[in-house]
Amino acid sequence: MEQMYEALGISKEVYTFGEEILKELKERFEQIDEIAEYNQMKVIKAMQENRVAENHFAATTGYGYNDSGRETLEAVYASCFHTEAALVRPQITCGTHALAVALSANLRPGDELLSPVGKPYDTLEEVIGIRDSMGSLKEYGITYRQVDLLEDGSFDYPGIRQALNDRTKLVTIQRSKGYQTRPTLSVARIGELISFIKSIKPDVICMVDNCYGEFVETVEPSDVGADMVVGSLIKNPGGGLAPIGGYICGRKDCIDQCAYRLSAPGLGQEVGANLGILPSFYQGFFLAPTVVAGALKGAIFAANIYERLGFKVVPNGRESRHDIIQAVEFGTPEGVIGFCEGIQAAAPVDSYVTPEPWDMPGYDAPVIMAAGAFVQGSSIELSADGPIKPPYAVYFQGGLTWYHAKLGILMSLQRLTKRGVIKPQNLTNSCRHS
């Protein structure tokens, strides 16, 4: 095995260091497998309850009227997430688009949007109008207010109580950390926050940005009071097979609004051809629990690797996990760039390409992204990215298999030693002191 890794460019020192770390993770990995098994049964149950059949894989074109495969897939998602309805479409281009649809569909001029968990992910800033952009909610007379988390990552309950008002129509809760180093929110914590908000304003819509969190736990935010949960199919629930798409699950009235916004008033969910990609949607959802398990193992491995070497990691190597993202703070651009070079070099696609920071649309600083993926931008596949700005943190996620995630992390370590960010003797010393 060591020779195989050596053939891929992993030195003996890096490989040995990784194996020492893995010895300590056996029990954690067993727990992850138990969660994956439970979620696998949950998905199978949802598919069986909705009588998924071979004819549901047939392609439709044009308007897509009477697309039974599309309707059944949405029923499967609703069953699995325990919601009244679901909208699962290839016409939703990405997670940001899914969130934009959910927000714009359920907010009207004069309404206010509240985030009780601090600033949203960068690409949502232009959707909301925090940064001016054409077509933002701000342009339509929808105001925005946010309450930052406290220094220890807890909710500012007095601040949230004060921020809620007669105009607060929708509360958006981002589960994952985005390009921040705050804790990811567990489903239990999300439930506590929703209960608090509903006790003050029962009619407010609580929406959860569920990106990167699906199938990490045995329950989802929709099980603890969320009116809508929103995500991308090229993240967890697509299982690495979905080539595009997004989902919104929740209350029927909210989903109806989303369908009319996505297509057109009067049309709603009745239109939207599947264009022959339903098999990948069904099979990807079927595989998602085990794919997510592999990605989680990779995240925990990375946390323990870099924590042992003295870097700040969020979450740390021992914390419970609530999404698949692992943040590592390097404190220098060289660290972020070197890590991403390693992830790219471990890819099955475009491994020979060197990633470089660039001014991506929707971000306020140059961003470097590494992803030699079968689906462009698929962050359930092995990938890493981060903005080139303090604290110079990189965000690692994905891996269709645990073994690929392992190679990517070892390769990132190899590139960082080559750049001089990590000294080879540090690997040997860390093993001795473990």
NORNOR-V477687 format. One record per residue. N is the residue number from 1. RES is the residue in one small letter. OMEGA is omega in radians with two decimals (none if undefined). BURIAL is # if it has 24 or more other C-alpha atoms within 12 Angstrom, else .. D_CENTER is the distance of its C-alpha to the mean C-alpha in Angstrom with 2 decimals. Layout:
n/res/omega/burial/d_center
N/RES/OMEGA/BURIAL/D_CENTER
N/RES/OMEGA/BURIAL/D_CENTER
This chain:
n/res/omega/burial/d_center
1/m/3.13/./31.90
2/e/3.13/./32.44
3/q/3.13/./34.34
4/m/3.10/./31.52
5/y/3.11/#/29.10
6/e/3.11/./31.98
7/a/3.11/./32.38
8/l/3.06/#/28.79
9/g/-3.13/#/29.66
10/i/-3.12/#/28.77
11/s/3.13/#/31.73
12/k/-3.11/./33.32
13/e/-3.14/#/32.47
14/v/-3.13/#/28.72
15/y/-3.12/#/28.75
16/t/3.12/#/30.90
17/f/3.12/#/28.78
18/g/-3.13/#/25.68
19/e/3.09/#/27.80
20/e/3.11/#/29.06
21/i/-3.07/#/25.61
22/l/-3.14/#/24.74
23/k/-3.07/./27.88
24/e/-2.97/./26.47
25/l/-3.05/#/23.23
26/k/-3.11/./24.83
27/e/3.10/./24.63
28/r/-3.11/#/20.93
29/f/3.09/#/20.19
30/e/3.10/./22.47
31/q/3.11/./20.62
32/i/3.13/#/17.32
33/d/3.11/#/19.43
34/e/3.10/./20.86
35/i/3.13/#/17.61
36/a/3.13/#/16.77
37/e/3.12/#/20.32
38/y/-3.12/./20.12
39/n/3.06/#/17.03
40/q/3.10/#/18.77
41/m/3.13/./21.80
42/k/3.12/#/19.98
43/v/3.13/#/18.79
44/i/3.13/#/22.31
45/k/3.13/./23.92
46/a/3.13/#/22.13
47/m/3.14/#/23.22
48/q/3.14/./26.72
49/e/-3.11/./27.17
50/n/2.99/./26.52
51/r/3.07/./28.80
52/v/-3.07/#/26.66
53/a/-3.10/./29.30
54/e/-3.10/./29.93
55/n/3.11/./30.97
56/h/3.12/#/27.49
57/f/-3.07/#/26.46
58/a/-3.13/./29.05
59/a/2.97/#/28.30
60/t/-3.13/./29.18
61/t/3.06/./30.02
62/g/-3.14/./31.24
63/y/-3.10/./30.67
64/g/3.11/#/29.21
65/y/3.06/./31.44
66/n/3.13/./31.64
67/d/-3.07/#/28.56
68/s/3.11/#/28.55
69/g/3.10/#/25.71
70/r/-3.11/#/23.39
71/e/3.14/#/24.69
72/t/3.10/#/24.41
73/l/3.12/#/20.78
74/e/3.06/#/20.04
75/a/3.09/#/22.25
76/v/3.12/#/20.39
77/y/3.14/#/17.05
78/a/3.12/#/19.16
79/s/-3.08/#/20.84
80/c/-3.13/#/17.87
81/f/3.10/#/16.21
82/h/3.12/#/19.79
83/t/3.14/#/20.05
84/e/-3.04/#/23.01
85/a/3.11/#/21.48
86/a/3.03/#/18.58
87/l/-3.09/#/18.09
88/v/-2.96/#/16.47
89/r/2.98/#/17.62
90/p/3.11/#/17.66
91/q/3.00/#/19.06
92/i/-2.91/#/15.70
93/t/-3.08/#/14.87
94/c/3.14/#/11.23
95/g/3.11/#/8.65
96/t/3.13/#/11.15
97/h/3.13/#/13.91
98/a/3.12/#/12.81
99/l/3.12/#/12.67
100/a/3.11/#/15.91
101/v/-3.10/#/17.53
102/a/-3.13/#/16.90
103/l/-3.07/#/18.23
104/s/3.14/#/21.13
105/a/-3.00/#/22.12
106/n/3.07/#/22.59
107/l/3.13/#/24.04
108/r/3.11/./27.56
109/p/-3.11/./29.71
110/g/3.11/./30.72
111/d/3.07/#/27.66
112/e/3.09/#/25.58
113/l/-3.13/#/21.84
114/l/2.95/#/20.99
115/s/3.13/#/18.05
116/p/-3.09/#/19.13
117/v/3.13/#/16.43
118/g/-3.05/#/17.44
119/k/3.11/#/16.35
120/p/3.07/#/13.32
121/y/-2.99/#/11.06
122/d/-3.05/#/13.71
123/t/3.10/#/13.61
124/l/-3.13/#/14.20
125/e/3.12/#/17.30
126/e/3.05/#/19.21
127/v/-3.10/#/18.19
128/i/-3.07/#/19.60
129/g/3.03/#/22.40
130/i/2.89/#/21.88
131/r/-3.05/./22.60
132/d/3.11/./25.08
133/s/3.13/./24.09
134/m/3.07/./25.80
135/g/-3.12/./24.84
136/s/3.07/#/22.91
137/l/3.13/#/23.20
138/k/3.13/#/25.68
139/e/-3.14/./27.94
140/y/3.05/./28.21
141/g/3.10/./29.40
142/i/-3.10/#/26.31
143/t/-3.06/#/26.16
144/y/3.08/#/23.37
145/r/3.10/#/23.58
146/q/3.05/#/21.39
147/v/-3.10/#/22.16
148/d/3.01/#/20.87
149/l/3.06/#/20.05
150/l/-3.04/./23.06
151/e/-3.13/./23.50
152/d/3.12/./22.67
153/g/-3.14/./19.29
154/s/-3.13/#/20.97
155/f/3.07/#/21.26
156/d/-3.05/#/24.28
157/y/3.07/./25.78
158/p/3.12/./29.02
159/g/3.13/./27.24
160/i/3.12/#/25.09
161/r/-3.13/./28.33
162/q/-3.08/./30.07
163/a/3.12/#/27.41
164/l/-3.13/#/27.43
165/n/-3.07/#/30.26
166/d/-3.09/./31.84
167/r/-3.13/#/29.77
168/t/-3.09/#/26.34
169/k/-3.03/#/25.08
170/l/3.07/#/21.32
171/v/-3.14/#/19.13
172/t/-3.08/#/15.48
173/i/-3.14/#/13.40
174/q/-3.08/#/10.12
175/r/-3.07/#/8.69
176/s/-3.02/#/6.73
177/k/-3.03/#/9.26
178/g/3.10/#/8.60
179/y/3.05/#/11.73
180/q/3.11/#/13.52
181/t/3.05/#/14.76
182/r/3.09/#/14.82
183/p/2.95/#/13.89
184/t/-3.08/#/10.71
185/l/3.04/#/12.23
186/s/3.09/#/13.36
187/v/3.13/#/14.09
188/a/3.13/./17.70
189/r/3.09/#/17.46
190/i/3.11/#/15.78
191/g/3.11/#/18.70
192/e/3.14/./21.20
193/l/3.13/#/20.11
194/i/3.13/#/20.33
195/s/3.12/#/23.69
196/f/-3.11/#/25.00
197/i/-3.12/#/24.15
198/k/3.11/#/25.62
199/s/3.12/./28.70
200/i/-3.09/./29.44
201/k/-3.02/#/28.50
202/p/-3.04/./28.16
203/d/-3.11/./27.74
204/v/3.09/#/24.71
205/i/3.10/#/21.58
206/c/-3.13/#/18.54
207/m/3.12/#/15.23
208/v/2.96/#/11.85
209/d/-2.99/#/8.70
210/n/-3.08/#/6.76
211/c/3.12/#/3.32
212/y/-3.05/#/2.00
213/g/-3.06/#/5.62
214/e/3.06/#/7.74
215/f/3.04/#/10.78
216/v/3.04/#/10.35
217/e/3.13/#/13.32
218/t/3.09/#/16.13
219/v/3.12/#/15.64
220/e/3.14/#/13.23
221/p/3.10/#/13.76
222/s/3.09/#/16.10
223/d/-3.07/#/18.29
224/v/2.98/#/19.00
225/g/3.12/#/20.02
226/a/3.11/#/17.23
227/d/3.05/#/18.94
228/m/2.94/#/15.90
229/v/-2.95/#/12.30
230/v/3.11/#/10.33
231/g/-3.09/#/7.53
232/s/3.12/#/7.72
233/l/3.05/#/9.77
234/i/2.91/#/9.15
235/k/-2.94/#/5.82
236/n/-2.94/#/6.69
237/p/3.10/#/9.57
238/g/3.07/#/11.27
239/g/-3.13/#/12.15
240/g/-3.14/#/12.74
241/l/-3.13/#/15.62
242/a/-3.10/#/14.60
243/p/-3.11/#/15.78
244/i/2.96/#/14.44
245/g/3.10/#/13.67
246/g/-3.14/#/11.81
247/y/2.97/#/12.68
248/i/3.10/#/14.12
249/c/3.11/#/15.75
250/g/3.10/#/18.32
251/r/-3.08/#/21.94
252/k/-3.12/./24.08
253/d/3.10/./25.43
254/c/-3.12/#/22.07
255/i/3.08/#/20.96
256/d/3.11/#/24.41
257/q/3.14/#/24.00
258/c/-3.13/#/20.73
259/a/3.11/#/22.56
260/y/3.09/#/25.50
261/r/-3.10/#/23.47
262/l/-3.13/#/21.66
263/s/3.12/#/25.02
264/a/3.06/./28.08
265/p/-3.13/./30.11
266/g/-3.12/./32.08
267/l/3.07/./29.95
268/g/-3.05/#/26.65
269/q/-3.07/#/25.24
270/e/-3.12/#/28.51
271/v/3.14/#/27.65
272/g/-3.09/#/25.05
273/a/-3.12/#/26.03
274/n/3.04/#/23.72
275/l/3.02/#/25.47
276/g/-3.11/#/25.40
277/i/3.13/#/21.73
278/l/3.10/#/21.54
279/p/-3.14/#/22.24
280/s/3.08/#/19.03
281/f/3.13/#/17.12
282/y/-3.07/#/19.09
283/q/3.09/#/19.12
284/g/3.11/#/15.44
285/f/3.10/#/14.78
286/f/-3.10/#/17.63
287/l/-2.97/#/16.29
288/a/-3.11/#/12.69
289/p/-3.13/#/13.79
290/t/3.07/#/15.55
291/v/3.11/#/13.09
292/v/3.11/#/10.46
293/a/3.10/#/13.57
294/g/3.12/#/14.38
295/a/3.11/#/11.18
296/l/3.10/#/11.76
297/k/3.10/#/15.33
298/g/3.14/#/14.62
299/a/-3.14/#/12.74
300/i/3.08/#/15.73
301/f/3.13/#/18.17
302/a/-3.13/#/17.05
303/a/-3.10/#/17.29
304/n/3.08/#/20.74
305/i/-2.99/#/21.92
306/y/3.03/#/21.42
307/e/3.12/#/22.39
308/r/-3.12/#/25.58
309/l/3.02/#/26.32
310/g/3.12/./26.26
311/f/3.05/#/23.07
312/k/3.12/#/21.03
313/v/3.14/#/17.70
314/v/-0.08/#/15.07
315/p/3.14/#/14.86
316/n/-3.01/#/18.21
317/g/-3.07/#/19.28
318/r/-3.08/./20.49
319/e/3.01/./18.13
320/s/-3.04/#/16.42
321/r/3.13/#/12.71
322/h/2.95/#/10.25
323/d/-3.06/#/6.84
324/i/-3.05/#/6.90
325/i/3.04/#/7.30
326/q/3.09/#/11.04
327/a/3.05/#/12.98
328/v/3.12/#/16.60
329/e/3.12/#/19.18
330/f/3.14/#/21.95
331/g/3.13/./23.96
332/t/3.06/#/25.01
333/p/-3.10/#/23.82
334/e/3.13/#/25.30
335/g/3.14/#/22.92
336/v/-3.09/#/19.76
337/i/-3.14/#/21.52
338/g/3.11/#/22.91
339/f/-3.13/#/19.69
340/c/3.08/#/18.17
341/e/3.13/#/21.51
342/g/3.12/#/21.27
343/i/3.12/#/17.92
344/q/-3.11/#/19.41
345/a/3.13/#/22.66
346/a/-3.02/#/21.16
347/a/3.03/#/19.70
348/p/-3.12/#/21.56
349/v/3.10/./21.47
350/d/3.14/./22.85
351/s/-3.09/#/23.36
352/y/-3.11/./26.40
353/v/3.08/./24.63
354/t/-3.13/#/24.32
355/p/3.11/#/21.38
356/e/3.09/#/22.62
357/p/3.06/#/21.38
358/w/-3.08/./21.89
359/d/-3.12/./21.75
360/m/3.07/./18.76
361/p/3.07/./18.96
362/g/-3.12/#/17.20
363/y/-3.08/./17.34
364/d/3.10/./20.30
365/a/3.06/./20.73
366/p/-3.11/./20.78
367/v/3.03/#/17.52
368/i/-3.13/#/17.59
369/m/3.07/#/15.20
370/a/-3.14/#/15.88
371/a/3.02/#/14.84
372/g/-2.91/#/17.68
373/a/3.04/#/15.90
374/f/3.07/#/17.58
375/v/-3.07/#/15.37
376/q/3.09/#/15.26
377/g/-3.10/#/12.02
378/s/-3.08/#/10.17
379/s/2.86/#/7.46
380/i/2.97/#/7.85
381/e/-3.09/#/11.27
382/l/-3.09/#/12.61
383/s/3.08/#/11.80
384/a/-3.12/#/12.35
385/d/3.09/#/12.90
386/g/3.08/#/14.34
387/p/3.12/#/16.91
388/i/3.10/#/20.49
389/k/3.14/#/21.53
390/p/0.10/./22.26
391/p/-3.13/#/21.18
392/y/3.11/#/20.18
393/a/3.05/#/17.00
394/v/-3.10/#/14.88
395/y/-3.06/#/11.18
396/f/3.09/#/10.95
397/q/2.96/#/8.46
398/g/-3.06/#/9.23
399/g/-3.12/#/12.71
400/l/3.01/#/14.09
401/t/3.09/#/16.70
402/w/-3.08/#/17.21
403/y/3.10/#/20.23
404/h/3.09/#/18.56
405/a/3.12/#/16.10
406/k/3.13/#/19.34
407/l/-3.12/#/21.16
408/g/-3.12/#/18.60
409/i/3.09/#/18.80
410/l/3.14/#/22.58
411/m/3.09/#/22.86
412/s/3.11/#/21.10
413/l/3.12/#/23.68
414/q/-3.13/#/26.39
415/r/-3.14/#/25.72
416/l/3.05/#/25.66
417/t/3.11/#/29.00
418/k/3.12/./30.35
419/r/3.14/./29.53
420/g/3.10/./31.17
421/v/3.07/#/28.22
422/i/3.12/#/28.74
423/k/-3.13/./32.31
424/p/-3.14/#/33.01
425/q/3.10/./35.21
426/n/3.12/#/32.33
427/l/-3.13/#/30.87
428/t/-3.13/./34.28
429/n/-3.14/./34.90
430/s/3.12/#/31.59
431/c/-3.11/#/32.43
432/r/-3.06/./35.91
433/h/-3.09/./34.78
434/s/none/./32.20
